Amino acid sequence: MRDTRPLHIVGISGSLRKASYNTAVLHAAQELLPAGVTLEVVSLDGIPLYNSDIDGPVQPAAVQALKAAIARADGVLIATPEYNHSISGVLKNALDWVSRPRDASPLIGTPVAVTGVSGGGFGTVRAQNDLRLILVELMGLTMGKPELFFGPAARQFDGDGNLTDSAKRAEYAQFLDAFVQWIERLKIAERAPA
Ligand SMILES: Cc1cc2nc3c(=O)[nH]c(=O)nc-3n(C[C@H](O)[C@H](O)[C@H](O)COP(=O)(O)O)c2cc1C
């Protein structure tokens, strides 16, 4: 039985494309999450390419906004495309920004879930593995199981980006339930006396 306190999740899509399937995955989560859990989709649009010359005590506004969104969230759901067997440059670049300064990243100790959709039948298996490794370095607390791979996208989503595959919707709802439980378990651990 779920703790009834409201939870807030931030959804990050690794694609900037207007008709992105990965962004569509996040919007589908808004329909499938348990009652009392909200999901805000944040865009990576406007995040500059990482360059330490423009990094410092005051980071670019788009980076500050992304980091603030993560900092106020109870958990982060990342939907990554697969580009040449790994995550997109857009997502890696954003995570590089979020990781700085090293000891003050809002991802440190934050519950994270990863998923993703691609056009192919292997549906981001390799990209998600790479993302999990990156999140180890960023000290996000990534949910191990269940894993969730969408694809081929055109078979599971309609032309308007709605997740129409009913089996996949059911699997996704279970995945989101597990993520909510993961967040709550970590919150209890955080509150426990050392
Ligand atoms: C540069 C590039 C590389 C890609 N490499 C892969 C790949 O390695 N494996 C795969 O399944 N799909 C690959 N794709 C297809 C994308 O996964 C597909 O276009 C997906 O829909 C992109 O996500 P989006 O809809 O959220 O933009 C690639 C696409 C691009 C543009």
The ligand as an SDF file (V2000), in Angstrom:
LIG
                    3D

 31 33  0  0  0  0  0  0  0  0999 V2000
   22.0460    9.8610  -35.1760 C   0  0  0  0  0  0  0  0  0  0  0  0
   21.0620    8.7610  -34.9370 C   0  0  0  0  0  0  0  0  0  0  0  0
   21.5030    7.5230  -34.5070 C   0  0  0  0  0  0  0  0  0  0  0  0
   20.5810    6.5010  -34.2300 C   0  0  0  0  0  0  0  0  0  0  0  0
   21.0650    5.2930  -33.7720 N   0  0  0  0  0  0  0  0  0  0  0  0
   20.1790    4.3470  -33.3850 C   0  0  0  0  0  0  0  0  0  0  0  0
   20.6320    3.1420  -32.7590 C   0  0  0  0  0  0  0  0  0  0  0  0
   21.8120    2.9260  -32.5700 O   0  0  0  0  0  0  0  0  0  0  0  0
   19.7120    2.2330  -32.3730 N   0  0  0  0  0  0  0  0  0  0  0  0
   18.3610    2.4490  -32.5310 C   0  0  0  0  0  0  0  0  0  0  0  0
   17.5640    1.6060  -32.1500 O   0  0  0  0  0  0  0  0  0  0  0  0
   17.9010    3.5930  -33.1150 N   0  0  0  0  0  0  0  0  0  0  0  0
   18.7700    4.5370  -33.5370 C   0  0  0  0  0  0  0  0  0  0  0  0
   18.3280    5.7100  -34.0890 N   0  0  0  0  0  0  0  0  0  0  0  0
   16.8720    5.8950  -34.2600 C   0  0  0  0  0  0  0  0  0  0  0  0
   16.2960    6.6390  -33.0550 C   0  0  0  0  0  0  0  0  0  0  0  0
   16.3320    5.8160  -31.9050 O   0  0  0  0  0  0  0  0  0  0  0  0
   14.8700    7.0720  -33.3560 C   0  0  0  0  0  0  0  0  0  0  0  0
   14.9260    8.0540  -34.3660 O   0  0  0  0  0  0  0  0  0  0  0  0
   14.1280    7.5760  -32.1450 C   0  0  0  0  0  0  0  0  0  0  0  0
   12.7890    7.7670  -32.5140 O   0  0  0  0  0  0  0  0  0  0  0  0
   14.7120    8.8800  -31.6310 C   0  0  0  0  0  0  0  0  0  0  0  0
   14.0260    9.2740  -30.4720 O   0  0  0  0  0  0  0  0  0  0  0  0
   12.9290   10.4150  -30.4600 P   0  0  0  0  0  0  0  0  0  0  0  0
   11.7340    9.9090  -31.2210 O   0  0  0  0  0  0  0  0  0  0  0  0
   12.6140   10.6090  -29.0130 O   0  0  0  0  0  0  0  0  0  0  0  0
   13.5040   11.6400  -31.1030 O   0  0  0  0  0  0  0  0  0  0  0  0
   19.2100    6.7330  -34.4100 C   0  0  0  0  0  0  0  0  0  0  0  0
   18.7690    7.9940  -34.8480 C   0  0  0  0  0  0  0  0  0  0  0  0
   19.6800    8.9950  -35.1010 C   0  0  0  0  0  0  0  0  0  0  0  0
   19.1830   10.3550  -35.5370 C   0  0  0  0  0  0  0  0  0  0  0  0
  1  2  1  0
  2  3  1  0
  2 30  2  0
  3  4  2  0
  4  5  1  0
  4 28  1  0
  5  6  2  0
  6  7  1  0
  6 13  1  0
  7  8  2  0
  7  9  1  0
  9 10  1  0
 10 11  2  0
 10 12  1  0
 12 13  2  0
 13 14  1  0
 14 15  1  0
 14 28  1  0
 15 16  1  0
 16 17  1  0
 16 18  1  0
 18 19  1  0
 18 20  1  0
 20 21  1  0
 20 22  1  0
 22 23  1  0
 23 24  1  0
 24 25  2  0
 24 26  1  0
 24 27  1  0
 28 29  2  0
 29 30  1  0
 30 31  1  0
M  END
$$$$
